[in-house]
């Protein structure tokens, strides 16, 4: 039996590093809910396989008028995403900046010339693969899964989108707001501090 797939995604963060520790608390909760092993009903009926979760960013994560985005050449948010366990992010980076991120992270960097495959799923801004589940890595008008192509609508900066798939069927699509009382994750707060410190160092160097 094929494991169900949940896609968690963000969009339009535009350099909002400060929100990431709290946003990660929400992401962590959603990830745990969607990856728990099901309990068998009886000995003769094995439980369905544990669900898979992909964590993606669909773009517009950095803005040139945000100081750390400008100083880092757009690297600050992808570096933070890597620390948060994102699998892939749509980016707009120079070849030099792309190479630097690729050398130091496991994050897949998606742009018009660089699709990628993660856990058997094709991630692209271009043509889908008809024989493989494909996720269009930019926002669409609505959530849809047709002919193995999953499209996802935009979410706001402090929201997380969730699409649940079973086989070739889109079971549900939800958008979750970041709760006002969400506590910041201390590990990701440390990641943000590190990314910010590196950006300040680059700023001082000019």
C-alpha positions in Angstrom: 0.0 0.0 0.0 1.4 3.4 -1.0 2.1 5.8 1.9 0.0 8.9 1.9 1.8 12.1 1.2 1.3 15.5 2.9 2.7 18.6 1.4 3.3 21.5 3.8 4.3 24.8 2.2 5.0 28.4 2.7 5.0 31.4 0.4 5.7 35.1 0.4 7.8 35.4 3.6 9.8 38.3 2.0 12.6 38.1 4.4 10.6 37.7 7.7 13.3 35.9 9.6 11.9 36.9 12.9 8.7 34.9 12.4 10.5 31.6 11.5 11.0 30.3 15.1 7.3 30.6 15.8 6.3 29.4 12.3 8.5 26.3 12.8 6.5 25.4 15.9 3.4 25.3 13.8 5.2 23.3 11.0 6.5 20.8 13.5 3.0 20.2 14.9 1.6 19.7 11.4 4.4 17.4 10.4 3.9 15.3 13.5 0.2 15.0 12.9 0.7 13.8 9.3 3.6 11.4 9.9 2.3 9.4 12.8 2.0 5.6 12.3 -1.6 4.4 12.1 -2.7 1.8 14.7 -3.7 -1.7 13.3 -7.4 -2.5 13.7 -6.6 -6.2 14.2 -3.7 -8.6 13.7 -4.9 -9.7 10.3 -5.2 -6.1 9.0 -1.8 -4.3 9.0 -2.0 -0.6 9.5 -1.4 1.7 6.5 2.2 2.8 6.0 3.4 5.9 7.9 2.7 9.0 6.0 5.3 11.0 4.1 5.7 14.8 4.6 7.3 17.2 2.2 8.1 20.8 3.4 8.4 23.3 0.5 8.6 27.0 0.0 7.0 28.3 -3.2 9.0 31.5 -3.6 9.1 35.2 -2.8 11.0 34.3 0.4 13.4 37.2 0.2 12.9 40.9 -0.8 15.8 43.1 -1.9 14.7 46.0 0.3 15.1 43.8 3.4 18.6 44.4 4.7 19.7 40.7 5.2 18.3 39.7 1.8 20.2 42.5 0.0 23.4 41.9 1.9 23.4 38.1 1.4 22.3 38.2 -2.2 19.1 36.3 -1.2 20.9 33.6 0.7 19.6 34.3 4.2 16.2 32.7 3.8 17.3 29.6 2.0 19.9 29.0 4.7 17.3 29.4 7.4 15.0 27.0 5.5 17.7 24.4 5.4 18.0 24.6 9.2 14.2 24.2 9.5 14.3 21.0 7.5 12.7 22.2 4.3 13.2 19.8 1.4 13.1 22.4 -1.4 12.5 26.1 -2.1 11.9 28.2 -5.2 14.7 30.8 -5.4 16.1 33.6 -7.5 19.9 33.4 -7.0 23.0 34.2 -9.0 25.0 31.1 -10.0 27.7 32.0 -7.4 25.1 32.3 -4.6 23.4 29.0 -5.7 26.7 27.2 -5.7 27.4 28.5 -2.1 24.1 27.3 -0.8 24.3 24.0 -2.6 27.7 23.2 -1.2 26.7 23.8 2.4 23.0 22.6 2.6 20.8 19.7 1.6 18.0 22.1 0.4 17.0 21.7 -3.2 17.0 25.0 -4.9 14.3 25.3 -7.6 14.2 27.8 -10.5 13.4 27.8 -14.2 16.6 25.9 -15.0 16.9 23.7 -12.0 14.0 21.2 -11.2 14.7 18.5 -8.7 13.4 15.2 -7.4 12.7 14.6 -3.7 11.4 11.3 -2.3 10.1 10.3 -5.8 8.3 13.6 -6.4 9.3 15.9 -9.3 9.5 19.6 -8.3 9.6 22.1 -11.1 8.6 25.5 -12.5 8.4 23.9 -16.0 6.8 21.0 -17.7 5.5 18.1 -15.5 6.5 14.5 -15.8 3.3 12.7 -16.9 4.4 9.4 -15.3 5.5 10.9 -12.0 3.9 13.0 -9.3 4.9 16.6 -10.1 4.5 19.6 -7.9 4.5 23.0 -9.6 6.8 25.1 -7.4 4.9 28.4 -7.7 1.4 29.4 -6.6 -1.6 28.6 -8.8 -5.2 29.8 -8.6 -6.4 26.8 -6.6 -5.3 23.4 -5.3 -5.7 20.7 -7.9 -4.2 17.3 -8.7 -4.8 16.4 -12.4 -2.7 14.0 -14.5 -0.1 13.7 -11.7 0.4 17.5 -11.5 -0.2 19.1 -8.1 -0.8 22.8 -8.0 -1.1 24.9 -4.9 -2.7 28.3 -4.2 -0.7 31.0 -2.4 -0.6 31.5 1.3 0.2 34.6 3.3 3.5 35.2 5.1 2.5 33.8 8.4 0.5 30.9 7.2 1.2 27.2 6.3 -0.6 25.4 3.5 -1.3 21.7 3.7 -2.3 19.4 0.9 -3.0 15.7 1.7 -2.7 13.2 -1.1 -3.6 9.5 -1.3 -2.4 7.9 -4.5 -3.5 10.1 -7.4 -6.2 11.8 -5.4 -6.0 15.2 -3.6 -7.9 14.4 -0.3 -7.8 17.9 1.2 -6.3 21.3 1.2 -6.1 23.5 4.3 -4.4 26.8 5.3 -3.3 27.3 8.9 -2.7 30.7 10.4 0.3 31.1 12.8 -1.3 31.2 16.3 -0.6 34.5 18.1 0.5 32.5 21.2 2.8 30.1 19.3 6.1 29.7 21.2 9.4 30.2 19.3 11.4 27.0 18.7 14.7 27.6 20.4 16.7 25.7 17.9 15.4 27.7 15.0 15.9 30.9 17.0 19.5 29.9 17.1 19.5 29.3 13.3 18.1 32.8 12.7 20.7 34.3 15.0 23.4 32.6 13.0 22.0 33.6 9.7 21.6 37.2 10.9 25.2 37.3 12.3 26.6 36.1 9.0 24.6 38.8 7.1 25.9 41.5 9.5 29.4 40.3 9.0 29.0 40.6 5.2 27.5 44.0 5.7 30.5 45.2 7.7 32.9 43.8 5.0 31.0 45.8 2.4 
